[in-house]
Amino acid sequence: MIPLLSASGTLNIQLGEYLPLIAVCAVLAVLFVLFKLLGVTAKILWKLLINGIIGMGMLCLFDIIFVTYLHMDFFYIPINWINSVIAGVLGIPGVLLLLVLRVIL
């Protein structure tokens, strides 16, 4: 794991670590266009989009707050394709599910 703060106190974010989150955003955008073409209601689309954004943001916040600043490594949820999809589709309950699975396993 790469620390977010360097020795000089500047923010050190590696883009490659957050590429799965960017990919989930792209998948959600493609789903948005596809659902629009198929005529799915906007209410379902907005709910899916909002859950995705909140879920991915929570993955990043868990990584930044609990692991980097508070040094609680048992809260570390690795940011990979599977976790990003779960957090992006399920939103907050998905992140909580990942956290529970991380603690149990």
Phi, psi and omega in degrees: 000136181265127180293146181281338178250131177278179182298331181276357178092004179274157181286129183240087181253125177268127182296324182298333180289332183256010177298322176300325178293321177294323179294321178294322176299319179294319178296319178296323178295318178295318176298322178300312180295317180296316179295324177297319179293327180276349176088022176289145185295153182292333181298317179293320180295316180295321179297316178297318181293314180296316177300319180296314181294316180294318180297315180292323176297322178293324175300315179294317180296319176301317180295315184288310187285302189286321185271312185284311186272319184265353178055040175260087186291341179286348175268004183288120174251112182297139180269099178226183186299315184293312180295324179293320178293316179298313180291324181289323182276317185269342179073222183300315177299328178293319178293320177295322175298316178297321179295316179296317178297323179294318181290319181291313183274000000 
